Amino acid sequence: MGLEALDIHVKYGQKEILNSVALKINDGEITTIIGPNGSGKSTLIKVLSRCLNPWKGSVYLDGEDLKDIGTKKIAEKLAVLPQIRHLSSDITVEELVSHGRYPHLGFRQKLRKEDKEIIEWAMFKTGLLDLRYRYVVTLSGGERQRAWMAMTLAQKTKILILDEPTTFLDISYQLEVLELIKELNASLGLTVIMVLHDLNQAARYSDNIHVLDRGRICEWGSPDKILRSDLIKGVFKIQAHIYEDDINQCLYFIPEKRV
């Protein structure tokens, strides 16, 4: 049944950040949320992952209101990779990935054989087995992001929520992370919800795109429906030309000027 948000409103003081937002995430697909700075993208991610409670509206996971689901049960179904993450300087890759198993352990319960096998699997899927004993702070940007991705994989959930997974990465590492997300979606059938700033990357790597503008979802649909010159002009204030990428079978745009 997937994840669905209905009539979501969020206020910070008197300022309304999200206004009557509704969206449905299809199982097994990659859904990307795009929009200008300040449009409410990260706020919506927090609401979908129950890191923030809306003052009005509800989010449903498999038909059940998130407010009525225990934290442990949510963590077994939904993994979240926030934009800002805090990390001890002396933690290894394997130790970080093992944190993904904590929602499945009881109080003071140690890692079981099954947990260790899942940790091993998560590092294998993200290409980190050779780096398992390295301190995370010594890794490159792309390697570090893969380590965090491995931790979310180790939760063994069916939904991954990623808030700007390519932030602070140069273009080669951005592509590395996005290709990993695409591969995990294809091979494991994971449902992925992510925020991206780059419209061309969103068009290339998404099944569906939701466009947030001033706290409202103004457009949603497949990338070929969303990547239009009139939408880019209206929402992002950019005059652009749209082209077809025959190699990657998607659309892309080239900005001409700000309007």
FENNORSUL-V459002 format. One record per pair of residues at least 12 apart in sequence whose ideal C-beta (glycine too) atoms are under 8 Angstrom apart, sorted by the first residue. I is the first residue (numbers start at 1). J is the second residue. Records with the same first field share a line. If there is no record, write none. Layout:
BEGIN
I = J ; J
END
This chain:
BEGIN
1 = 27 ; 60 ; 62 ; 63
2 = 24 ; 25 ; 26 ; 27 ; 61 ; 62 ; 159 ; 191
3 = 24 ; 25 ; 48 ; 59 ; 60 ; 61 ; 78 ; 159 ; 191 ; 193
4 = 23 ; 24 ; 25 ; 59 ; 60
5 = 21 ; 22 ; 23 ; 24 ; 44 ; 47 ; 48 ; 57 ; 58 ; 59 ; 60
6 = 22 ; 57 ; 58 ; 59 ; 60
7 = 20 ; 21 ; 22 ; 56 ; 57 ; 58
8 = 20 ; 21 ; 22 ; 44 ; 47 ; 54 ; 56 ; 57 ; 58 ; 59
9 = 21 ; 54 ; 55 ; 56 ; 57
10 = 40 ; 43 ; 47 ; 52 ; 54 ; 55
11 = 55
16 = 215
17 = 40 ; 43 ; 215
18 = 40 ; 43 ; 44 ; 47 ; 54 ; 215 ; 216
19 = 214 ; 215 ; 216
20 = 57 ; 216
21 = 40 ; 44 ; 57 ; 212 ; 215 ; 216 ; 217
22 = 217
23 = 210 ; 217 ; 220
25 = 159 ; 191 ; 193
26 = 191 ; 207 ; 208
27 = 158 ; 191
28 = 185 ; 189 ; 190 ; 191
29 = 185 ; 191 ; 192 ; 207 ; 208
30 = 181 ; 182 ; 185 ; 192 ; 194 ; 205 ; 206 ; 207 ; 208
31 = 191 ; 192 ; 193 ; 194 ; 206 ; 207 ; 208 ; 209 ; 210
32 = 193 ; 194 ; 195 ; 196 ; 202 ; 205 ; 206 ; 208 ; 209 ; 210
33 = 45 ; 193 ; 194 ; 195 ; 196 ; 209 ; 210 ; 212
34 = 195 ; 196 ; 197 ; 199 ; 202 ; 209 ; 210 ; 211 ; 212 ; 226
35 = 211 ; 212 ; 213 ; 235
36 = 213 ; 235 ; 236 ; 237
39 = 212 ; 213 ; 214 ; 215
40 = 212 ; 214 ; 215
41 = 163 ; 195 ; 212
42 = 83 ; 163 ; 164 ; 195
44 = 212
45 = 80 ; 161 ; 163 ; 193 ; 195
47 = 59
48 = 161 ; 193
49 = 78 ; 80 ; 161
50 = 66 ; 67 ; 74
51 = 80 ; 82
53 = 67
61 = 74 ; 77 ; 78 ; 159
62 = 77
72 = 103
75 = 103 ; 155 ; 157
76 = 103 ; 104 ; 155 ; 156 ; 157
77 = 157 ; 158 ; 159
78 = 157 ; 158 ; 159 ; 161
79 = 100 ; 152 ; 153 ; 155 ; 157 ; 159 ; 160 ; 161
80 = 152 ; 160 ; 161 ; 162 ; 163
81 = 148 ; 149 ; 152 ; 160 ; 161 ; 162 ; 163 ; 165
82 = 163
83 = 163 ; 164 ; 167 ; 195
85 = 148
87 = 136 ; 137
89 = 135 ; 137
90 = 135
91 = 135 ; 136
92 = 132 ; 133 ; 134 ; 135 ; 136
93 = 123 ; 128 ; 131 ; 132 ; 133 ; 134 ; 136 ; 139 ; 147 ; 150
94 = 119 ; 123 ; 132 ; 133
96 = 136 ; 147 ; 148 ; 150 ; 151
97 = 119 ; 122 ; 123 ; 128 ; 147 ; 150 ; 151 ; 154
98 = 111 ; 115 ; 119 ; 154
99 = 151 ; 154
100 = 118 ; 119 ; 122 ; 150 ; 151 ; 152 ; 153 ; 154 ; 155 ; 156
101 = 115 ; 118 ; 119 ; 154 ; 155
103 = 155
104 = 155 ; 156
118 = 154 ; 156
119 = 154
121 = 153
122 = 150 ; 151 ; 153 ; 154
123 = 150
125 = 150 ; 153 ; 184 ; 187 ; 188
126 = 146 ; 147 ; 149 ; 150 ; 153 ; 180
127 = 146
128 = 143 ; 146 ; 147 ; 150
131 = 143 ; 147
140 = 173
141 = 168 ; 169 ; 170 ; 173
142 = 169 ; 172 ; 173 ; 176 ; 177
145 = 165 ; 166 ; 169 ; 173 ; 177
146 = 176 ; 177 ; 180
149 = 165 ; 177 ; 180 ; 181 ; 184
153 = 184
158 = 189 ; 190 ; 191
159 = 190 ; 191 ; 192 ; 193
160 = 181 ; 184 ; 190 ; 191 ; 192 ; 193 ; 194
161 = 193 ; 194
162 = 181 ; 192 ; 193 ; 194 ; 195
163 = 194 ; 195
164 = 194 ; 195 ; 196 ; 197
165 = 177 ; 178 ; 181 ; 194
166 = 178 ; 196 ; 197 ; 198 ; 201
167 = 197
174 = 198 ; 201
178 = 201 ; 204 ; 205
181 = 194 ; 205
182 = 205
199 = 227 ; 232 ; 236 ; 253
200 = 252 ; 253
202 = 223 ; 226
203 = 223 ; 224 ; 226 ; 227 ; 250 ; 251 ; 252
204 = 223 ; 245 ; 248 ; 250 ; 252
206 = 223
207 = 222
208 = 220 ; 221 ; 222
209 = 221 ; 222 ; 223 ; 226
211 = 226 ; 231 ; 235
213 = 234 ; 235
218 = 235
219 = 231 ; 235
223 = 250 ; 251
224 = 250 ; 251
227 = 242 ; 251 ; 252 ; 253
228 = 242
229 = 241 ; 242 ; 253
232 = 253
233 = 259
237 = 258 ; 259
238 = 255 ; 256 ; 257 ; 258 ; 259
239 = 255 ; 256 ; 257 ; 258 ; 259
240 = 253 ; 254 ; 255 ; 256
241 = 253 ; 254 ; 256
END
